[in-house]
């Protein structure tokens, strides 16, 4: 079983200009949303919180069940989900086993990252590709 969630942040106002949007997420997420300086970052964080709340609601859970890993990733015992955001979108996935998702805006690939973290064959694939950004992000999201 897997379920995918997606939000286009362009459908949101800036949460600081419409604070009713902050009612869509729990207190800890609200605090995180308002710490961001840029409106789109606030909207992405809000979208992530909405997806997490939806996943919890669909499984009969509340945000009080959330714990946070050392890198601030939200986790719940016995529930496998992941959230990612980039550009105009926030995505989430729910599964019955360990799962991850990643979304990246397909532009301006940091090729120096590839030189440091990718295998030689992967780097060669990127360098030979007509669309180097697409090649980079295809490999990056698979990793």
Backbone bond lengths (Angstrom), bond angles and torsions (degrees), N, CA, C in turn:
res aa  C-N    CA-C-N  psi(-1)  N-CA   C-N-CA  omega(-1)  CA-C   N-CA-C  phi
1 X - - - 1.440 - - 1.524 108.42 -
2 X 1.307 116.20 128.02 1.462 121.31 172.23 1.525 108.07 -141.35
3 X 1.310 114.47 144.87 1.456 120.05 178.12 1.524 107.41 -134.62
4 X 1.325 115.87 136.53 1.456 121.92 -178.33 1.523 109.71 -111.01
5 X 1.320 116.25 140.86 1.465 123.59 179.00 1.526 107.30 -123.66
6 X 1.346 115.94 146.00 1.465 119.23 179.90 1.522 109.07 -148.42
7 X 1.325 115.53 137.80 1.462 122.24 175.83 1.521 108.31 -132.84
8 X 1.323 115.99 132.68 1.463 121.68 171.65 1.531 105.94 -93.80
9 X 1.322 117.42 117.05 1.467 120.98 -174.92 1.513 112.98 -69.87
10 X 1.333 117.31 -13.25 1.465 119.64 177.96 1.525 111.62 -66.57
11 X 1.319 117.01 -13.76 1.465 121.31 177.70 1.526 112.06 -82.09
12 X 1.332 117.70 -6.89 1.460 122.57 -179.09 1.519 111.73 -100.66
13 X 1.319 114.92 149.34 1.456 120.61 164.05 1.525 106.86 -83.76
14 X 1.308 116.65 168.48 1.461 121.01 173.18 1.531 107.84 -63.95
15 X 1.336 118.64 124.34 1.460 120.68 -179.16 1.529 114.41 -58.36
16 X 1.323 117.92 -21.91 1.464 119.05 176.79 1.524 111.88 -79.28
17 X 1.325 116.85 -19.04 1.463 120.71 177.39 1.520 111.64 -94.03
18 X 1.323 117.34 -20.96 1.454 122.57 176.69 1.528 107.29 -134.51
19 X 1.321 115.48 84.40 1.462 120.68 -172.84 1.525 113.47 -67.42
20 X 1.345 118.02 -13.63 1.465 119.94 175.10 1.521 110.67 -61.27
21 X 1.324 117.28 -27.23 1.463 120.53 177.78 1.525 111.10 -61.86
22 X 1.320 116.74 -31.09 1.458 120.42 -179.52 1.524 111.86 -67.21
23 X 1.345 117.37 -19.11 1.461 120.89 176.66 1.525 111.83 -70.13
24 X 1.329 117.32 -12.30 1.462 121.39 -179.49 1.522 112.91 -78.89
25 X 1.338 116.72 -8.35 1.467 121.45 -178.09 1.520 109.91 -132.64
26 X 1.319 115.55 164.48 1.460 121.46 179.48 1.512 113.06 -74.19
27 X 1.313 115.51 173.18 1.470 122.42 -173.57 1.528 112.59 -61.10
28 X 1.332 117.36 -43.03 1.469 119.36 -178.01 1.527 110.57 -65.05
29 X 1.336 116.87 -40.73 1.466 120.30 178.36 1.524 110.05 -67.89
30 X 1.334 117.89 -39.27 1.470 120.33 177.35 1.518 110.57 -55.60
31 X 1.331 115.17 -47.01 1.465 119.72 -179.69 1.522 110.99 -60.29
32 X 1.341 115.80 -39.41 1.460 119.94 179.19 1.529 110.46 -66.36
33 X 1.328 116.91 -44.23 1.468 121.63 -178.97 1.526 110.36 -57.55
34 X 1.317 117.53 -48.65 1.471 119.69 -173.70 1.520 113.62 -74.38
35 X 1.344 117.72 -13.59 1.466 119.91 176.97 1.521 112.39 -73.41
36 X 1.327 117.64 -22.67 1.467 119.69 -178.63 1.522 110.66 -71.46
37 X 1.331 115.50 142.01 1.464 121.11 -179.31 1.518 112.57 -82.35
38 X 1.330 117.23 -35.70 1.458 121.55 -173.50 1.536 110.55 -95.03
39 X 1.337 117.21 136.62 1.472 120.45 -178.52 1.530 114.06 -55.89
40 X 1.343 118.37 -41.99 1.463 119.50 -179.43 1.526 111.70 -65.92
41 X 1.335 117.94 -34.43 1.463 120.56 175.90 1.528 110.18 -65.40
42 X 1.337 116.66 -39.59 1.465 119.87 176.83 1.525 110.12 -62.87
43 X 1.326 116.57 -41.48 1.468 120.38 -179.30 1.524 111.33 -66.89
44 X 1.337 117.64 -39.52 1.472 120.20 177.37 1.525 110.76 -63.85
45 X 1.314 116.73 -43.41 1.464 120.14 179.01 1.532 111.19 -64.44
46 X 1.319 116.09 -40.44 1.466 120.53 176.15 1.526 109.84 -61.57
47 X 1.333 117.17 -46.30 1.465 120.80 179.01 1.516 112.33 -58.76
48 X 1.330 116.67 -41.56 1.465 120.32 177.50 1.529 110.24 -61.87
49 X 1.326 116.56 -42.86 1.455 120.24 178.73 1.518 112.76 -63.78
50 X 1.326 116.82 -37.76 1.464 120.94 178.60 1.530 110.32 -65.21
51 X 1.326 116.72 -43.30 1.463 120.10 178.64 1.520 110.52 -63.67
52 X 1.326 117.20 -44.36 1.468 120.16 179.13 1.523 110.23 -60.84
53 X 1.317 116.93 -44.75 1.471 120.09 179.37 1.529 110.67 -61.63
54 X 1.325 117.65 -40.89 1.470 122.14 178.85 1.522 110.41 -61.57
55 X 1.328 117.09 -45.94 1.465 121.74 178.69 1.522 110.13 -59.85
56 X 1.318 116.55 -45.55 1.460 120.06 179.75 1.530 111.04 -63.55
57 X 1.330 116.80 -47.42 1.470 121.18 179.90 1.519 111.36 -56.94
58 X 1.325 116.79 -45.24 1.470 121.14 -178.53 1.526 112.45 -64.78
59 X 1.325 116.83 -16.99 1.462 121.51 -180.00 1.522 112.47 -110.97
60 X 1.336 115.55 16.72 1.461 120.63 176.01 1.516 114.04 68.40
61 X 1.319 116.77 26.99 1.462 121.77 -177.31 1.524 110.34 -117.36
62 X 1.322 115.49 163.27 1.457 121.34 175.74 1.524 108.54 -120.33
63 X 1.313 115.55 170.45 1.464 119.91 -178.71 1.523 112.97 -66.69
64 X 1.330 116.99 -14.16 1.465 119.44 176.03 1.533 111.08 -68.56
65 X 1.345 117.13 -15.65 1.471 121.58 177.73 1.526 112.15 -79.60
66 X 1.327 117.17 -15.28 1.461 121.15 -176.55 1.525 111.60 -71.03
67 X 1.317 113.54 138.67 1.465 122.15 166.83 1.522 105.43 -120.38
68 X 1.305 116.98 167.30 1.465 120.06 -178.66 1.523 109.39 -127.90
69 X 1.325 115.33 132.35 1.464 120.86 178.46 1.526 109.29 -72.27
70 X 1.318 115.52 176.63 1.466 120.49 179.62 1.527 112.74 -57.94
71 X 1.337 116.59 -30.98 1.466 119.18 179.10 1.530 111.68 -96.43
72 X 1.342 116.36 20.41 1.473 123.70 175.10 1.527 113.94 70.75
73 X 1.325 117.56 17.19 1.464 120.56 175.93 1.530 108.19 -76.47
74 X 1.349 117.53 129.66 1.464 119.35 178.49 1.529 111.00 -73.73
75 X 1.319 116.47 136.08 1.468 122.16 179.21 1.525 109.49 -137.77
76 X 1.321 115.06 153.42 1.459 122.80 175.81 1.520 106.51 -137.06
77 X 1.326 117.53 132.82 1.460 120.79 177.91 1.522 110.11 -57.92
78 X 1.333 115.94 130.15 1.454 122.02 175.70 1.518 115.85 77.36
79 X 1.326 118.06 5.13 1.462 121.18 179.04 1.523 107.65 -125.71
80 X 1.313 116.03 127.78 1.463 120.74 -176.03 1.523 109.64 -109.67
81 X 1.329 116.12 112.56 1.459 120.97 179.69 1.515 109.49 -150.73
82 X 1.329 114.32 162.29 1.451 120.32 178.35 1.520 107.78 -153.19
83 X 1.324 116.36 150.15 1.461 122.30 -179.23 1.525 108.16 -133.01
84 X 1.328 115.63 143.55 1.457 121.55 177.91 1.523 108.30 -143.19
85 X 1.322 116.79 154.11 1.462 119.67 177.75 1.518 110.26 -148.21
86 X 1.322 113.67 147.21 1.468 121.49 176.40 1.521 107.82 -166.17
87 X 1.302 115.96 145.63 1.458 119.66 178.28 1.511 111.47 57.61
88 X 1.314 116.35 -127.62 1.464 122.15 -176.22 1.524 113.91 -90.04
89 X 1.332 118.04 0.53 1.467 119.60 -171.49 1.520 114.11 -125.93
90 X 1.337 112.69 149.51 1.464 122.91 168.90 1.523 104.65 -123.07
91 X 1.326 116.91 131.71 1.459 121.14 176.62 1.516 109.24 -125.34
92 X 1.313 114.07 153.79 1.452 120.66 175.65 1.509 108.93 -142.86
93 X 1.311 115.66 156.33 1.457 120.81 177.83 1.528 108.06 -138.68
94 X 1.319 114.59 142.86 1.464 123.71 176.76 1.515 106.64 -123.01
95 X 1.330 117.40 138.92 1.456 120.66 -178.22 1.524 109.78 -146.75
96 X 1.329 115.16 169.58 1.458 120.14 175.60 1.528 111.20 -94.17
97 X 1.337 116.49 8.01 1.465 121.80 175.23 1.529 108.36 -146.74
98 X 1.328 116.72 174.13 1.463 120.36 178.92 1.521 109.71 -49.95
99 X 1.321 116.23 136.27 1.454 120.26 -175.22 1.522 109.58 -149.71
100 X 1.294 115.29 153.30 1.455 120.62 174.84 1.505 109.01 -144.51
101 X 1.308 116.06 157.98 1.462 120.48 175.03 1.519 107.21 -144.13
102 X 1.299 114.69 155.64 1.459 119.93 177.73 1.516 107.71 -148.28
103 X 1.284 115.60 137.96 1.461 121.24 174.70 1.520 106.47 -128.50
104 X 1.295 115.53 137.80 1.457 121.69 -179.86 1.520 108.73 -135.70
105 X 1.299 115.91 145.04 1.457 120.73 172.71 1.522 106.99 -77.47
106 X 1.308 116.73 126.14 1.457 122.43 -172.72 1.533 111.00 -82.42
107 X 1.330 115.65 69.87 1.460 120.18 178.40 1.523 109.34 -159.62
108 X 1.311 115.79 147.25 1.472 122.03 175.27 1.529 112.50 52.86
109 X 1.302 116.03 55.57 1.460 121.11 179.08 1.528 109.97 -59.94
110 X 1.320 117.39 134.01 1.472 120.88 177.37 1.531 109.83 -79.19
111 X 1.318 116.08 83.27 1.463 120.29 -173.87 1.527 112.87 -61.89
112 X 1.324 117.35 -23.21 1.473 119.03 176.20 1.527 110.52 -65.33
113 X 1.313 117.76 -26.80 1.472 121.67 175.44 1.528 108.62 -66.98
114 X 1.322 116.56 -43.31 1.463 120.54 178.99 1.525 110.53 -59.98
115 X 1.312 116.72 -41.68 1.462 119.89 -179.31 1.520 111.89 -64.45
116 X 1.306 116.91 -27.09 1.458 120.93 -177.76 1.523 113.35 -91.85
117 X 1.341 117.97 -35.81 1.463 120.84 -170.11 1.524 115.54 -112.41
118 X 1.328 118.22 -14.94 1.453 119.79 -174.79 1.520 110.65 -95.36
119 X 1.325 115.26 156.51 1.462 120.89 173.40 1.524 108.92 -68.40
120 X 1.334 115.87 159.03 1.468 120.30 179.74 1.528 111.37 -57.65
121 X 1.335 116.75 -40.56 1.468 119.66 -179.71 1.520 111.35 -65.18
122 X 1.329 117.75 -35.22 1.462 121.04 177.87 1.527 110.48 -69.42
123 X 1.302 116.01 -41.28 1.465 120.65 178.00 1.531 110.24 -63.32
124 X 1.319 116.46 -40.10 1.469 120.56 177.56 1.528 110.44 -64.11
125 X 1.329 116.80 -39.02 1.466 121.59 177.67 1.531 110.18 -60.32
126 X 1.318 116.55 -44.87 1.470 121.23 -179.71 1.530 110.35 -64.83
127 X 1.329 116.35 -47.33 1.469 120.32 -177.56 1.517 112.20 -63.22
128 X 1.342 117.27 -30.66 1.463 121.20 -179.03 1.533 112.37 -85.11
129 X 1.313 116.91 -13.95 1.462 120.65 -175.31 1.520 111.98 -71.75
130 X 1.312 115.83 144.79 1.464 121.28 175.18 1.534 109.40 -67.08
131 X 1.333 116.67 -42.83 1.472 122.32 178.31 1.529 107.96 -108.50
132 X 1.320 115.78 91.05 1.468 121.21 -175.32 1.532 112.23 -64.03
133 X 1.334 117.19 -35.72 1.462 119.96 178.04 1.530 110.18 -61.85
134 X 1.321 116.15 -47.82 1.463 120.00 -179.68 1.525 110.82 -62.80
135 X 1.314 117.47 -43.05 1.462 121.15 179.41 1.531 110.86 -61.66
136 X 1.338 116.42 -44.78 1.460 120.23 178.65 1.524 110.80 -59.37
137 X 1.331 116.54 -52.90 1.466 119.38 -174.05 1.526 112.55 -69.89
138 X 1.331 117.73 -27.47 1.468 119.53 173.58 1.523 109.41 -61.80
139 X 1.323 116.19 -49.96 1.466 119.89 179.32 1.532 111.81 -66.45
140 X 1.316 117.21 -41.90 1.459 121.78 -177.29 1.532 111.65 -61.19
141 X 1.336 116.56 -44.52 1.461 119.18 -178.40 1.530 110.86 -72.11
142 X 1.320 117.72 -29.65 1.469 119.40 175.64 1.521 111.62 -69.11
143 X 1.324 116.13 -32.85 1.464 119.19 178.63 1.516 109.59 -68.27
